[in-house]
């Protein structure tokens, strides 16, 4: 008995389902799943198999919604790559305080429970003899470190104005805001590479561990 076009439609719909099971990435999987829904809905309509028709008419908007969410996530990550970390958007979530010259802001071994933004003034990482100028964000690496401890001290070189964000708020933003999370990852990687270069250039410090602030 020859195979008619309705049977071919059913085979094509079944093959599309098989293809989705072979996929490991979400974007093409959702696209093929939508095509499968269309094929099965068409097959159910022309073959008068209404349970199949109803099922895939329900699944179609579900897969379409998930596809839109994935595309928005990709767009957000790409935007984060271009824009970086916006300090202005973080300031309303941070608390402000003044620090006097000579005051120790961070002691080596302290719990890393805050991220800082230096609004004005200057500070120094004592173990690296590295100066921190106004406009810098620091202290974010230790928050995500396994032991969550500071591995260097920071002392105020001049009277300074700082903003700080709690560990819980940083982690909340990291998980809830993909753009913020991606920007933090870029900031941490850049800081690690910078600290490694400083340690390699410092006499007697070759092979030392990276300073995690």
HUFENNOR-V961914 format. One record per backbone hydrogen bond with DSSP energy under -1.0 kcal/mol. CO is the residue of the C=O (numbers start at 1). NH is the residue of the N-H. Records with the same first field share a line. If there is no record, write none. Layout:
CO: NH, NH
This chain:
4: 8
5: 9
6: 10
7: 11
8: 12
9: 13
10: 14
11: 15
12: 16
13: 17
14: 18
15: 19
16: 20
17: 21
20: 23
25: 29
26: 30
27: 31
28: 32
29: 33
30: 34
31: 35
32: 36
33: 37
34: 38
35: 39
36: 40
37: 41
38: 42
39: 43
40: 44
41: 45
42: 46
43: 47
44: 49
49: 53
50: 54
51: 55
52: 56
53: 57
54: 58
55: 59
56: 60
59: 63
60: 64
61: 65
62: 66
63: 67
64: 68
65: 69
66: 70
67: 71
68: 72
69: 73
70: 74
71: 75
72: 76
73: 77
74: 78
75: 79
76: 80
77: 81
78: 82
79: 83
80: 84
87: 90, 91
90: 93
91: 94
95: 164
97: 162
99: 160
100: 103
103: 156
106: 154
107: 110
110: 150
111: 113
113: 167
115: 165
116: 138
117: 163
118: 135
120: 161
122: 157, 158
123: 132
124: 155
125: 129, 130
130: 125
132: 123
133: 136
136: 118
138: 116
141: 144
148: 112
150: 109
153: 126
154: 105, 106
155: 124
156: 102
160: 99
161: 119, 120
162: 97
163: 117
164: 95
165: 115
166: 170
167: 171
168: 172
169: 173
170: 174
171: 175
172: 176
173: 177
177: 181
178: 182
179: 183
180: 184
181: 185
182: 186
183: 187
184: 188
185: 189
186: 190
187: 191
188: 192
189: 193
190: 194
191: 195
192: 196
193: 197
194: 198
195: 199
196: 200
197: 201
198: 202
202: 205
205: 208
212: 151
